[in-house]
Amino acid sequence: MIDLRGLGNAAAFVRVGAVALFFALMMWTGEAWAGELPAPQGKVLLSITGNIAHTNADVSGGRAAQFDRAQLEALGMHTLETTNPSIEGVHAFSGVRLSDVLDAVGASGKVLVARALDGYSVNIPFDDAYDFTPLLVMKIDGVVIRVRTKGPLWIVYPVDQVEALKNEIYSTRSVWQLKSLDVK
């Protein structure tokens, strides 16, 4: 037996690797897993309800897909260097593509209702996830964001890369402290 004590984050790395392998195998085989996602092992960062095919939790009103940090990271991290109207300067925003999360839950619809911890909500066209590839940001400049720094999740659009995104409409869709998405 291998002794993993003293290896620091080795156990977390193994968990992330196992979740990543599971998702990779599911994508490679193209098979569904009977509507069930693996249950989160850590603190739930995001709940998705509505028109989704893959779930892992019972919530009031039906079934949901819930993700912890390791599950989200296993979908593939990406970094976007851009500005955002809510924070000064250019920053490296790191997270998962909103489109990858929607694909993982088998989402289909016209609108995403994004809700924040403070009660703010906004309707986001479903196609934004694929047309503009916004990120569900978990780190800014390599630092994990917490509730007091607009986390744990923040929808960030590539405003410096797509000129059309530099307007108030997309600023209102850049939800920080994101807690849930409802697919309609």
matplotlib code that plots the C-alpha trace (Angstrom):
import matplotlib.pyplot as plt

x = [0.0, 1.2, 1.4, 0.0, 0.5, 2.7, 2.1, 0.1, -2.6, -2.1, -5.5, -7.2, -5.3, -6.4, -10.0, -9.8, -8.2, -10.8, -13.6, -11.8, -11.3, -15.0, -16.1, -13.5, -14.7, -18.3, -17.5, -15.2, -17.8, -20.7, -22.9, -25.1, -25.0, -28.7, -29.4, -27.2, -24.0, -21.6, -22.5, -20.4, -17.8, -17.1, -19.1, -21.6, -20.7, -23.3, -26.8, -28.5, -32.2, -34.7, -34.3, -31.4, -30.9, -28.3, -28.8, -27.4, -29.5, -33.1, -34.1, -37.5, -39.4, -37.5, -34.0, -30.8, -27.2, -24.9, -21.2, -18.3, -15.0, -13.3, -16.2, -16.1, -12.4, -12.6, -14.6, -11.4, -10.0, -9.5, -7.9, -9.2, -7.2, -9.7, -11.2, -14.5, -16.6, -16.7, -13.0, -10.2, -7.6, -6.8, -6.9, -6.4, -9.8, -9.7, -12.6, -14.7, -16.6, -20.3, -20.9, -19.0, -21.1, -24.3, -23.1, -22.2, -25.8, -27.4, -29.1, -31.4, -33.4, -33.7, -32.8, -30.6, -31.8, -28.6, -29.0, -26.5, -26.1, -27.4, -30.7, -29.7, -31.0, -30.8, -32.0, -29.1, -29.8, -28.9, -26.9, -24.5, -22.8, -21.9, -21.6, -19.3, -17.9, -18.1, -16.3, -17.6, -14.6, -13.1, -9.7, -8.5, -4.8, -4.3, -6.1, -9.3, -12.1, -14.2, -17.6, -16.1, -14.1, -17.1, -16.9, -17.1, -18.2, -18.5, -19.7, -17.2, -17.5, -14.5, -15.2, -11.7, -11.9, -15.4, -16.2, -20.0, -19.7, -18.6, -22.0, -24.4, -26.4, -23.4, -22.3, -25.7, -25.1, -21.7, -23.1, -20.7, -21.4, -23.3, -25.1, -27.5, -28.7, -32.2, -32.5, -35.7]
y = [0.0, 3.5, 6.0, 9.4, 11.2, 14.2, 14.6, 17.8, 18.2, 14.7, 13.4, 16.5, 15.9, 12.3, 13.3, 15.9, 13.4, 10.8, 13.2, 14.4, 10.8, 10.1, 13.1, 12.4, 8.8, 9.9, 12.5, 10.0, 7.2, 9.6, 7.7, 9.2, 7.9, 7.3, 10.9, 10.9, 12.9, 12.0, 13.6, 16.5, 15.6, 19.1, 22.3, 22.9, 26.0, 25.8, 24.3, 24.0, 23.3, 23.3, 21.7, 19.5, 15.8, 14.9, 15.4, 14.4, 16.0, 16.4, 20.0, 21.6, 21.5, 18.6, 17.4, 19.5, 19.2, 20.3, 21.0, 21.4, 23.0, 19.7, 18.8, 22.2, 22.1, 18.7, 20.1, 22.0, 25.3, 28.2, 31.6, 34.8, 38.1, 40.9, 43.9, 43.9, 46.9, 45.7, 45.6, 48.0, 46.9, 43.9, 40.6, 36.9, 35.3, 31.5, 29.1, 26.8, 27.6, 28.1, 26.1, 23.1, 23.2, 23.3, 20.4, 18.3, 18.6, 18.1, 21.5, 22.8, 25.9, 29.6, 31.4, 30.9, 32.6, 33.3, 34.0, 35.4, 35.0, 38.5, 37.8, 39.5, 37.6, 38.2, 36.4, 35.4, 34.1, 30.4, 31.1, 33.5, 30.5, 29.3, 32.5, 34.3, 31.5, 33.4, 31.7, 30.7, 32.3, 30.7, 32.5, 36.0, 36.4, 32.9, 33.6, 31.7, 34.2, 34.1, 35.7, 39.0, 39.1, 38.4, 34.6, 31.7, 31.9, 34.9, 34.9, 36.9, 37.7, 38.2, 42.0, 42.9, 40.2, 40.9, 44.6, 44.0, 42.9, 46.4, 47.6, 47.7, 44.6, 42.3, 44.1, 43.1, 39.5, 39.3, 37.9, 37.7, 35.5, 33.2, 30.4, 28.9, 28.7, 27.7, 26.6, 27.5]
z = [0.0, -0.8, 2.0, 0.7, 4.1, 3.8, 0.1, 0.6, -2.0, -3.5, -2.3, -3.8, -7.0, -7.1, -6.6, -9.4, -11.6, -11.0, -11.7, -14.9, -16.0, -15.5, -17.6, -20.2, -20.6, -20.8, -23.6, -25.4, -25.4, -26.1, -23.7, -21.1, -17.5, -17.1, -16.2, -13.2, -12.6, -9.8, -6.5, -5.4, -2.7, -1.6, -1.0, -3.8, -5.8, -8.5, -8.9, -12.3, -12.7, -15.5, -18.9, -18.1, -18.9, -16.2, -12.5, -9.2, -6.5, -5.3, -4.7, -3.9, -7.2, -8.8, -9.7, -10.1, -11.2, -8.5, -8.9, -6.4, -7.3, -8.3, -10.6, -12.3, -12.7, -14.2, -17.1, -18.2, -17.0, -19.3, -18.8, -20.4, -20.2, -20.4, -18.6, -16.8, -15.8, -12.2, -11.6, -12.7, -15.2, -17.3, -15.3, -16.0, -15.3, -15.0, -14.9, -17.0, -20.1, -19.4, -22.6, -21.1, -18.0, -20.0, -22.2, -19.1, -17.8, -21.2, -21.1, -23.8, -23.8, -24.8, -21.6, -18.5, -15.4, -13.5, -9.7, -7.3, -3.6, -2.9, -4.8, -8.0, -11.1, -14.8, -17.9, -20.2, -23.7, -23.9, -27.1, -25.3, -23.8, -27.3, -29.2, -26.8, -24.6, -21.2, -18.3, -14.9, -13.2, -10.1, -10.0, -10.8, -11.5, -10.1, -6.8, -5.9, -5.5, -2.4, -1.7, -0.7, -4.0, -6.2, -5.9, -5.7, -9.3, -11.6, -15.2, -17.2, -20.9, -23.2, -23.6, -24.9, -27.6, -28.9, -29.4, -29.3, -25.7, -24.5, -23.5, -20.5, -21.7, -21.2, -18.0, -16.4, -17.5, -15.8, -12.6, -9.7, -6.6, -9.0, -7.2, -9.7, -13.2, -14.3, -17.9, -19.6]

ax = plt.figure().add_subplot(projection="3d")
ax.plot(x, y, z, "-o")
ax.set_aspect("equal")
plt.show()
